[in-house]
Structures are given as structure tokens and as C-alpha cells.
């Protein structure tokens, strides 16, 4: 299993875009893809992560958030 961790010091610098492109590329090559956001600034329900919902739909992931 390979793990990629993308980080930056500021929001809005394209982390989600970079990971979406990489994940899509690897998925098209037949690789199994998952998504984990280890730090979420929002509190509340797990489904409150807009990035998580985006990746679940974009990559057609069947696992629960």
C-alpha cells in the first residue's frame, strides 16, 4: 500500500485538486483508491466533511465516510 500525504501552510492552495488528479489517474490504472483526511477543522457529524463527500462521489467510493 502506498500513502500520499499532501499538506500546505494555508487553505485554498490546491491540495484537494492535486489529490483528485492523482487519485483519478491511479484509479484509471486499476489501483484501489481510498481517501482519508486526518485533520478536519469542522466539528459535528462525519458527513460534514465537504472534501470527503466530494471524493466519495468523484471516485465512486462505496465505503462509508
N, CA, C and O atoms as a Maestro MAE file, in Angstrom:
{
 s_m_m2io_version
 :::
 2.0.0
}

f_m_ct {
 s_m_title
 :::
 protein
 m_atom[260] {
  # First column is atom index #
  i_m_mmod_type
  r_m_x_coord
  r_m_y_coord
  r_m_z_coord
  i_m_residue_number
  s_m_chain_name
  s_m_pdb_residue_name
  s_m_pdb_atom_name
  i_m_atomic_number
  :::
  1 25 0.851 -1.172 0.000 1 A "UNK " " N  " 7
  2 3 0.000 0.000 0.000 1 A "UNK " " CA " 6
  3 2 0.896 1.233 0.000 1 A "UNK " " C  " 6
  4 15 1.847 1.325 0.776 1 A "UNK " " O  " 8
  5 25 0.587 2.156 -0.859 2 A "UNK " " N  " 7
  6 3 1.280 3.445 -0.921 2 A "UNK " " CA " 6
  7 2 0.381 4.507 -0.294 2 A "UNK " " C  " 6
  8 15 -0.842 4.450 -0.421 2 A "UNK " " O  " 8
  9 25 0.987 5.459 0.372 3 A "UNK " " N  " 7
  10 3 0.241 6.535 1.001 3 A "UNK " " CA " 6
  11 2 0.845 7.856 0.551 3 A "UNK " " C  " 6
  12 15 2.063 8.031 0.580 3 A "UNK " " O  " 8
  13 25 -0.001 8.777 0.140 4 A "UNK " " N  " 7
  14 3 0.426 10.122 -0.217 4 A "UNK " " CA " 6
  15 2 -0.181 11.077 0.796 4 A "UNK " " C  " 6
  16 15 -1.371 10.997 1.099 4 A "UNK " " O  " 8
  17 25 0.620 11.961 1.307 5 A "UNK " " N  " 7
  18 3 0.163 12.963 2.271 5 A "UNK " " CA " 6
  19 2 0.497 14.327 1.691 5 A "UNK " " C  " 6
  20 15 1.667 14.671 1.522 5 A "UNK " " O  " 8
  21 25 -0.531 15.097 1.389 6 A "UNK " " N  " 7
  22 3 -0.338 16.416 0.780 6 A "UNK " " CA " 6
  23 2 -0.726 17.461 1.818 6 A "UNK " " C  " 6
  24 15 -1.803 17.398 2.411 6 A "UNK " " O  " 8
  25 25 0.153 18.407 2.024 7 A "UNK " " N  " 7
  26 3 -0.093 19.425 3.041 7 A "UNK " " CA " 6
  27 2 0.394 20.788 2.559 7 A "UNK " " C  " 6
  28 15 1.178 20.881 1.615 7 A "UNK " " O  " 8
  29 25 -0.070 21.815 3.204 8 A "UNK " " N  " 7
  30 3 0.413 23.169 2.952 8 A "UNK " " CA " 6
  31 2 0.147 23.992 4.211 8 A "UNK " " C  " 6
  32 15 -0.542 23.546 5.128 8 A "UNK " " O  " 8
  33 25 0.690 25.163 4.234 9 A "UNK " " N  " 7
  34 3 0.508 26.010 5.413 9 A "UNK " " CA " 6
  35 2 -0.748 26.876 5.340 9 A "UNK " " C  " 6
  36 15 -1.105 27.525 6.324 9 A "UNK " " O  " 8
  37 25 -1.414 26.895 4.206 10 A "UNK " " N  " 7
  38 3 -2.588 27.755 4.048 10 A "UNK " " CA " 6
  39 2 -3.707 27.021 3.322 10 A "UNK " " C  " 6
  40 15 -3.442 26.134 2.510 10 A "UNK " " O  " 8
  41 25 -4.947 27.379 3.606 11 A "UNK " " N  " 7
  42 3 -6.067 26.804 2.863 11 A "UNK " " CA " 6
  43 2 -6.133 27.392 1.451 11 A "UNK " " C  " 6
  44 15 -5.598 28.470 1.193 11 A "UNK " " O  " 8
  45 25 -6.784 26.682 0.556 12 A "UNK " " N  " 7
  46 3 -7.013 27.188 -0.791 12 A "UNK " " CA " 6
  47 2 -5.815 27.152 -1.713 12 A "UNK " " C  " 6
  48 15 -5.763 27.895 -2.693 12 A "UNK " " O  " 8
  49 25 -4.845 26.291 -1.413 13 A "UNK " " N  " 7
  50 3 -3.645 26.230 -2.247 13 A "UNK " " CA " 6
  51 2 -3.660 25.082 -3.251 13 A "UNK " " C  " 6
  52 15 -2.671 24.879 -3.956 13 A "UNK " " O  " 8
  53 25 -4.759 24.321 -3.335 14 A "UNK " " N  " 7
  54 3 -4.892 23.287 -4.355 14 A "UNK " " CA " 6
  55 2 -4.618 21.860 -3.911 14 A "UNK " " C  " 6
  56 15 -4.421 20.980 -4.750 14 A "UNK " " O  " 8
  57 25 -4.601 21.617 -2.609 15 A "UNK " " N  " 7
  58 3 -4.344 20.269 -2.113 15 A "UNK " " CA " 6
  59 2 -5.390 19.287 -2.626 15 A "UNK " " C  " 6
  60 15 -5.043 18.211 -3.113 15 A "UNK " " O  " 8
  61 25 -6.645 19.641 -2.522 16 A "UNK " " N  " 7
  62 3 -7.728 18.764 -2.968 16 A "UNK " " CA " 6
  63 2 -7.642 18.515 -4.464 16 A "UNK " " C  " 6
  64 15 -7.866 17.390 -4.911 16 A "UNK " " O  " 8
  65 25 -7.327 19.528 -5.239 17 A "UNK " " N  " 7
  66 3 -7.208 19.385 -6.691 17 A "UNK " " CA " 6
  67 2 -6.073 18.437 -7.056 17 A "UNK " " C  " 6
  68 15 -6.234 17.586 -7.931 17 A "UNK " " O  " 8
  69 25 -4.938 18.577 -6.399 18 A "UNK " " N  " 7
  70 3 -3.791 17.703 -6.659 18 A "UNK " " CA " 6
  71 2 -4.145 16.256 -6.349 18 A "UNK " " C  " 6
  72 15 -3.890 15.368 -7.162 18 A "UNK " " O  " 8
  73 25 -4.728 16.012 -5.187 19 A "UNK " " N  " 7
  74 3 -5.079 14.653 -4.790 19 A "UNK " " CA " 6
  75 2 -6.158 14.077 -5.696 19 A "UNK " " C  " 6
  76 15 -6.109 12.892 -6.024 19 A "UNK " " O  " 8
  77 25 -7.130 14.884 -6.109 20 A "UNK " " N  " 7
  78 3 -8.177 14.391 -7.013 20 A "UNK " " CA " 6
  79 2 -7.574 13.937 -8.332 20 A "UNK " " C  " 6
  80 15 -7.946 12.887 -8.855 20 A "UNK " " O  " 8
  81 25 -6.653 14.710 -8.869 21 A "UNK " " N  " 7
  82 3 -5.995 14.324 -10.121 21 A "UNK " " CA " 6
  83 2 -5.173 13.059 -9.975 21 A "UNK " " C  " 6
  84 15 -5.230 12.175 -10.829 21 A "UNK " " O  " 8
  85 25 -4.403 12.969 -8.888 22 A "UNK " " N  " 7
  86 3 -3.591 11.769 -8.657 22 A "UNK " " CA " 6
  87 2 -4.469 10.538 -8.456 22 A "UNK " " C  " 6
  88 15 -4.211 9.481 -9.031 22 A "UNK " " O  " 8
  89 25 -5.505 10.684 -7.639 23 A "UNK " " N  " 7
  90 3 -6.395 9.551 -7.360 23 A "UNK " " CA " 6
  91 2 -7.089 9.073 -8.626 23 A "UNK " " C  " 6
  92 15 -7.189 7.868 -8.859 23 A "UNK " " O  " 8
  93 25 -7.566 9.991 -9.439 24 A "UNK " " N  " 7
  94 3 -8.219 9.635 -10.696 24 A "UNK " " CA " 6
  95 2 -7.248 8.903 -11.624 24 A "UNK " " C  " 6
  96 15 -7.612 7.905 -12.246 24 A "UNK " " O  " 8
  97 25 -6.033 9.393 -11.712 25 A "UNK " " N  " 7
  98 3 -5.004 8.772 -12.548 25 A "UNK " " CA " 6
  99 2 -4.731 7.333 -12.103 25 A "UNK " " C  " 6
  100 15 -4.719 6.416 -12.924 25 A "UNK " " O  " 8
  101 25 -4.515 7.143 -10.819 26 A "UNK " " N  " 7
  102 3 -4.210 5.805 -10.310 26 A "UNK " " CA " 6
  103 2 -5.414 4.872 -10.428 26 A "UNK " " C  " 6
  104 15 -5.261 3.682 -10.703 26 A "UNK " " O  " 8
  105 25 -6.600 5.415 -10.219 27 A "UNK " " N  " 7
  106 3 -7.807 4.605 -10.331 27 A "UNK " " CA " 6
  107 2 -7.984 4.113 -11.772 27 A "UNK " " C  " 6
  108 15 -8.388 2.970 -11.984 27 A "UNK " " O  " 8
  109 25 -7.692 4.950 -12.749 28 A "UNK " " N  " 7
  110 3 -7.791 4.551 -14.158 28 A "UNK " " CA " 6
  111 2 -6.761 3.480 -14.511 28 A "UNK " " C  " 6
  112 15 -6.945 2.736 -15.474 28 A "UNK " " O  " 8
  113 25 -5.675 3.398 -13.735 29 A "UNK " " N  " 7
  114 3 -4.663 2.363 -13.937 29 A "UNK " " CA " 6
  115 2 -5.041 1.065 -13.219 29 A "UNK " " C  " 6
  116 15 -4.274 0.102 -13.234 29 A "UNK " " O  " 8
  117 25 -6.204 1.036 -12.601 30 A "UNK " " N  " 7
  118 3 -6.673 -0.166 -11.925 30 A "UNK " " CA " 6
  119 2 -6.290 -0.261 -10.458 30 A "UNK " " C  " 6
  120 15 -6.506 -1.296 -9.827 30 A "UNK " " O  " 8
  121 25 -5.733 0.791 -9.914 31 A "UNK " " N  " 7
  122 3 -5.341 0.802 -8.499 31 A "UNK " " CA " 6
  123 2 -6.575 1.037 -7.626 31 A "UNK " " C  " 6
  124 15 -7.508 1.731 -8.028 31 A "UNK " " O  " 8
  125 25 -6.565 0.458 -6.447 32 A "UNK " " N  " 7
  126 3 -7.629 0.711 -5.474 32 A "UNK " " CA " 6
  127 2 -7.313 2.009 -4.749 32 A "UNK " " C  " 6
  128 15 -6.183 2.228 -4.314 32 A "UNK " " O  " 8
  129 25 -8.314 2.866 -4.623 33 A "UNK " " N  " 7
  130 3 -8.125 4.205 -4.068 33 A "UNK " " CA " 6
  131 2 -9.001 4.390 -2.836 33 A "UNK " " C  " 6
  132 15 -10.150 3.952 -2.796 33 A "UNK " " O  " 8
  133 25 -8.434 5.043 -1.844 34 A "UNK " " N  " 7
  134 3 -9.187 5.439 -0.667 34 A "UNK " " CA " 6
  135 2 -8.850 6.886 -0.344 34 A "UNK " " C  " 6
  136 15 -7.922 7.460 -0.914 34 A "UNK " " O  " 8
  137 25 -9.597 7.461 0.558 35 A "UNK " " N  " 7
  138 3 -9.379 8.861 0.926 35 A "UNK " " CA " 6
  139 2 -9.467 8.973 2.440 35 A "UNK " " C  " 6
  140 15 -10.386 8.439 3.061 35 A "UNK " " O  " 8
  141 25 -8.515 9.665 3.021 36 A "UNK " " N  " 7
  142 3 -8.504 9.911 4.451 36 A "UNK " " CA " 6
  143 2 -8.079 11.349 4.695 36 A "UNK " " C  " 6
  144 15 -7.046 11.796 4.196 36 A "UNK " " O  " 8
  145 25 -8.865 12.054 5.451 37 A "UNK " " N  " 7
  146 3 -8.497 13.406 5.853 37 A "UNK " " CA " 6
  147 2 -8.254 13.357 7.356 37 A "UNK " " C  " 6
  148 15 -9.203 13.369 8.139 37 A "UNK " " O  " 8
  149 25 -6.981 13.300 7.764 38 A "UNK " " N  " 7
  150 3 -6.687 13.087 9.184 38 A "UNK " " CA " 6
  151 2 -7.051 14.259 10.085 38 A "UNK " " C  " 6
  152 15 -7.253 14.072 11.285 38 A "UNK " " O  " 8
  153 25 -7.136 15.450 9.536 39 A "UNK " " N  " 7
  154 3 -7.483 16.621 10.336 39 A "UNK " " CA " 6
  155 2 -8.661 17.314 9.672 39 A "UNK " " C  " 6
  156 15 -8.589 17.713 8.509 39 A "UNK " " O  " 8
  157 25 -9.730 17.451 10.415 40 A "UNK " " N  " 7
  158 3 -10.911 18.129 9.890 40 A "UNK " " CA " 6
  159 2 -11.206 19.310 10.801 40 A "UNK " " C  " 6
  160 15 -11.388 19.138 12.006 40 A "UNK " " O  " 8
  161 25 -11.254 20.492 10.236 41 A "UNK " " N  " 7
  162 3 -11.462 21.690 11.040 41 A "UNK " " CA " 6
  163 2 -12.915 21.880 11.458 41 A "UNK " " C  " 6
  164 15 -13.201 22.643 12.380 41 A "UNK " " O  " 8
  165 25 -13.838 21.188 10.781 42 A "UNK " " N  " 7
  166 3 -15.243 21.299 11.126 42 A "UNK " " CA " 6
  167 2 -15.570 20.315 12.240 42 A "UNK " " C  " 6
  168 15 -14.988 19.233 12.311 42 A "UNK " " O  " 8
  169 25 -16.491 20.686 13.098 43 A "UNK " " N  " 7
  170 3 -16.933 19.778 14.146 43 A "UNK " " CA " 6
  171 2 -18.305 19.253 13.797 43 A "UNK " " C  " 6
  172 15 -19.003 19.821 12.956 43 A "UNK " " O  " 8
  173 25 -18.685 18.186 14.433 44 A "UNK " " N  " 7
  174 3 -20.008 17.632 14.195 44 A "UNK " " CA " 6
  175 2 -19.929 16.273 13.537 44 A "UNK " " C  " 6
  176 15 -18.975 15.524 13.749 44 A "UNK " " O  " 8
  177 25 -20.918 15.962 12.749 45 A "UNK " " N  " 7
  178 3 -21.040 14.644 12.128 45 A "UNK " " CA " 6
  179 2 -19.920 14.393 11.135 45 A "UNK " " C  " 6
  180 15 -19.335 15.319 10.573 45 A "UNK " " O  " 8
  181 25 -19.641 13.118 10.936 46 A "UNK " " N  " 7
  182 3 -18.604 12.711 9.985 46 A "UNK " " CA " 6
  183 2 -18.948 13.223 8.593 46 A "UNK " " C  " 6
  184 15 -18.048 13.596 7.841 46 A "UNK " " O  " 8
  185 25 -20.203 13.249 8.239 47 A "UNK " " N  " 7
  186 3 -20.625 13.665 6.900 47 A "UNK " " CA " 6
  187 2 -20.468 15.162 6.673 47 A "UNK " " C  " 6
  188 15 -20.807 15.650 5.595 47 A "UNK " " O  " 8
  189 25 -19.968 15.902 7.648 48 A "UNK " " N  " 7
  190 3 -19.819 17.348 7.482 48 A "UNK " " CA " 6
  191 2 -18.588 17.709 6.653 48 A "UNK " " C  " 6
  192 15 -18.400 18.876 6.307 48 A "UNK " " O  " 8
  193 25 -17.745 16.721 6.327 49 A "UNK " " N  " 7
  194 3 -16.541 16.991 5.539 49 A "UNK " " CA " 6
  195 2 -16.901 17.113 4.062 49 A "UNK " " C  " 6
  196 15 -17.211 16.115 3.412 49 A "UNK " " O  " 8
  197 25 -16.862 18.326 3.535 50 A "UNK " " N  " 7
  198 3 -17.198 18.507 2.122 50 A "UNK " " CA " 6
  199 2 -16.168 17.824 1.228 50 A "UNK " " C  " 6
  200 15 -16.525 17.332 0.158 50 A "UNK " " O  " 8
  201 25 -14.890 17.780 1.641 51 A "UNK " " N  " 7
  202 3 -13.875 17.073 0.855 51 A "UNK " " CA " 6
  203 2 -14.180 15.580 0.810 51 A "UNK " " C  " 6
  204 15 -14.069 14.948 -0.241 51 A "UNK " " O  " 8
  205 25 -14.560 15.026 1.944 52 A "UNK " " N  " 7
  206 3 -14.898 13.603 1.992 52 A "UNK " " CA " 6
  207 2 -16.057 13.267 1.078 52 A "UNK " " C  " 6
  208 15 -16.014 12.268 0.361 52 A "UNK " " O  " 8
  209 25 -17.087 14.087 1.096 53 A "UNK " " N  " 7
  210 3 -18.233 13.870 0.215 53 A "UNK " " CA " 6
  211 2 -17.834 14.020 -1.251 53 A "UNK " " C  " 6
  212 15 -18.285 13.255 -2.103 53 A "UNK " " O  " 8
  213 25 -16.987 15.008 -1.543 54 A "UNK " " N  " 7
  214 3 -16.508 15.203 -2.908 54 A "UNK " " CA " 6
  215 2 -15.780 13.956 -3.408 54 A "UNK " " C  " 6
  216 15 -16.080 13.455 -4.492 54 A "UNK " " O  " 8
  217 25 -14.826 13.454 -2.623 55 A "UNK " " N  " 7
  218 3 -14.054 12.293 -3.053 55 A "UNK " " CA " 6
  219 2 -14.903 11.033 -3.137 55 A "UNK " " C  " 6
  220 15 -14.690 10.199 -4.017 55 A "UNK " " O  " 8
  221 25 -15.855 10.888 -2.238 56 A "UNK " " N  " 7
  222 3 -16.728 9.730 -2.290 56 A "UNK " " CA " 6
  223 2 -17.486 9.700 -3.624 56 A "UNK " " C  " 6
  224 15 -17.617 8.640 -4.237 56 A "UNK " " O  " 8
  225 25 -17.977 10.838 -4.066 57 A "UNK " " N  " 7
  226 3 -18.705 10.909 -5.332 57 A "UNK " " CA " 6
  227 2 -17.758 10.875 -6.528 57 A "UNK " " C  " 6
  228 15 -17.997 10.132 -7.480 57 A "UNK " " O  " 8
  229 25 -16.696 11.662 -6.494 58 A "UNK " " N  " 7
  230 3 -15.757 11.786 -7.614 58 A "UNK " " CA " 6
  231 2 -15.090 10.453 -7.953 58 A "UNK " " C  " 6
  232 15 -14.934 10.110 -9.125 58 A "UNK " " O  " 8
  233 25 -14.698 9.701 -6.913 59 A "UNK " " N  " 7
  234 3 -14.009 8.429 -7.125 59 A "UNK " " CA " 6
  235 2 -14.948 7.228 -7.055 59 A "UNK " " C  " 6
  236 15 -14.520 6.081 -7.188 59 A "UNK " " O  " 8
  237 25 -16.245 7.510 -6.844 60 A "UNK " " N  " 7
  238 3 -17.263 6.457 -6.748 60 A "UNK " " CA " 6
  239 2 -16.896 5.439 -5.671 60 A "UNK " " C  " 6
  240 15 -16.973 4.229 -5.887 60 A "UNK " " O  " 8
  241 25 -16.498 5.951 -4.510 61 A "UNK " " N  " 7
  242 3 -16.132 5.096 -3.381 61 A "UNK " " CA " 6
  243 2 -17.398 4.591 -2.705 61 A "UNK " " C  " 6
  244 15 -18.354 5.347 -2.530 61 A "UNK " " O  " 8
  245 25 -17.411 3.330 -2.330 62 A "UNK " " N  " 7
  246 3 -18.612 2.737 -1.732 62 A "UNK " " CA " 6
  247 2 -18.543 2.692 -0.204 62 A "UNK " " C  " 6
  248 15 -19.562 2.474 0.452 62 A "UNK " " O  " 8
  249 25 -17.357 2.896 0.368 63 A "UNK " " N  " 7
  250 3 -17.221 2.864 1.808 63 A "UNK " " CA " 6
  251 2 -17.894 4.067 2.447 63 A "UNK " " C  " 6
  252 15 -17.973 5.140 1.849 63 A "UNK " " O  " 8
  253 25 -18.378 3.877 3.671 64 A "UNK " " N  " 7
  254 3 -18.991 4.984 4.405 64 A "UNK " " CA " 6
  255 2 -17.904 5.955 4.829 64 A "UNK " " C  " 6
  256 15 -16.752 5.567 5.025 64 A "UNK " " O  " 8
  257 25 -18.279 7.223 4.969 65 A "UNK " " N  " 7
  258 3 -17.334 8.228 5.469 65 A "UNK " " CA " 6
  259 2 -17.038 7.986 6.920 65 A "UNK " " C  " 6
  260 15 -16.263 8.727 7.525 65 A "UNK " " O  " 8
  :::
 }
 m_bond[259] {
  # First column is bond index #
  i_m_from
  i_m_to
  i_m_order
  :::
  1 1 2 1
  2 2 3 1
  3 3 4 2
  4 3 5 1
  5 5 6 1
  6 6 7 1
  7 7 8 2
  8 7 9 1
  9 9 10 1
  10 10 11 1
  11 11 12 2
  12 11 13 1
  13 13 14 1
  14 14 15 1
  15 15 16 2
  16 15 17 1
  17 17 18 1
  18 18 19 1
  19 19 20 2
  20 19 21 1
  21 21 22 1
  22 22 23 1
  23 23 24 2
  24 23 25 1
  25 25 26 1
  26 26 27 1
  27 27 28 2
  28 27 29 1
  29 29 30 1
  30 30 31 1
  31 31 32 2
  32 31 33 1
  33 33 34 1
  34 34 35 1
  35 35 36 2
  36 35 37 1
  37 37 38 1
  38 38 39 1
  39 39 40 2
  40 39 41 1
  41 41 42 1
  42 42 43 1
  43 43 44 2
  44 43 45 1
  45 45 46 1
  46 46 47 1
  47 47 48 2
  48 47 49 1
  49 49 50 1
  50 50 51 1
  51 51 52 2
  52 51 53 1
  53 53 54 1
  54 54 55 1
  55 55 56 2
  56 55 57 1
  57 57 58 1
  58 58 59 1
  59 59 60 2
  60 59 61 1
  61 61 62 1
  62 62 63 1
  63 63 64 2
  64 63 65 1
  65 65 66 1
  66 66 67 1
  67 67 68 2
  68 67 69 1
  69 69 70 1
  70 70 71 1
  71 71 72 2
  72 71 73 1
  73 73 74 1
  74 74 75 1
  75 75 76 2
  76 75 77 1
  77 77 78 1
  78 78 79 1
  79 79 80 2
  80 79 81 1
  81 81 82 1
  82 82 83 1
  83 83 84 2
  84 83 85 1
  85 85 86 1
  86 86 87 1
  87 87 88 2
  88 87 89 1
  89 89 90 1
  90 90 91 1
  91 91 92 2
  92 91 93 1
  93 93 94 1
  94 94 95 1
  95 95 96 2
  96 95 97 1
  97 97 98 1
  98 98 99 1
  99 99 100 2
  100 99 101 1
  101 101 102 1
  102 102 103 1
  103 103 104 2
  104 103 105 1
  105 105 106 1
  106 106 107 1
  107 107 108 2
  108 107 109 1
  109 109 110 1
  110 110 111 1
  111 111 112 2
  112 111 113 1
  113 113 114 1
  114 114 115 1
  115 115 116 2
  116 115 117 1
  117 117 118 1
  118 118 119 1
  119 119 120 2
  120 119 121 1
  121 121 122 1
  122 122 123 1
  123 123 124 2
  124 123 125 1
  125 125 126 1
  126 126 127 1
  127 127 128 2
  128 127 129 1
  129 129 130 1
  130 130 131 1
  131 131 132 2
  132 131 133 1
  133 133 134 1
  134 134 135 1
  135 135 136 2
  136 135 137 1
  137 137 138 1
  138 138 139 1
  139 139 140 2
  140 139 141 1
  141 141 142 1
  142 142 143 1
  143 143 144 2
  144 143 145 1
  145 145 146 1
  146 146 147 1
  147 147 148 2
  148 147 149 1
  149 149 150 1
  150 150 151 1
  151 151 152 2
  152 151 153 1
  153 153 154 1
  154 154 155 1
  155 155 156 2
  156 155 157 1
  157 157 158 1
  158 158 159 1
  159 159 160 2
  160 159 161 1
  161 161 162 1
  162 162 163 1
  163 163 164 2
  164 163 165 1
  165 165 166 1
  166 166 167 1
  167 167 168 2
  168 167 169 1
  169 169 170 1
  170 170 171 1
  171 171 172 2
  172 171 173 1
  173 173 174 1
  174 174 175 1
  175 175 176 2
  176 175 177 1
  177 177 178 1
  178 178 179 1
  179 179 180 2
  180 179 181 1
  181 181 182 1
  182 182 183 1
  183 183 184 2
  184 183 185 1
  185 185 186 1
  186 186 187 1
  187 187 188 2
  188 187 189 1
  189 189 190 1
  190 190 191 1
  191 191 192 2
  192 191 193 1
  193 193 194 1
  194 194 195 1
  195 195 196 2
  196 195 197 1
  197 197 198 1
  198 198 199 1
  199 199 200 2
  200 199 201 1
  201 201 202 1
  202 202 203 1
  203 203 204 2
  204 203 205 1
  205 205 206 1
  206 206 207 1
  207 207 208 2
  208 207 209 1
  209 209 210 1
  210 210 211 1
  211 211 212 2
  212 211 213 1
  213 213 214 1
  214 214 215 1
  215 215 216 2
  216 215 217 1
  217 217 218 1
  218 218 219 1
  219 219 220 2
  220 219 221 1
  221 221 222 1
  222 222 223 1
  223 223 224 2
  224 223 225 1
  225 225 226 1
  226 226 227 1
  227 227 228 2
  228 227 229 1
  229 229 230 1
  230 230 231 1
  231 231 232 2
  232 231 233 1
  233 233 234 1
  234 234 235 1
  235 235 236 2
  236 235 237 1
  237 237 238 1
  238 238 239 1
  239 239 240 2
  240 239 241 1
  241 241 242 1
  242 242 243 1
  243 243 244 2
  244 243 245 1
  245 245 246 1
  246 246 247 1
  247 247 248 2
  248 247 249 1
  249 249 250 1
  250 250 251 1
  251 251 252 2
  252 251 253 1
  253 253 254 1
  254 254 255 1
  255 255 256 2
  256 255 257 1
  257 257 258 1
  258 258 259 1
  259 259 260 2
  :::
 }
}
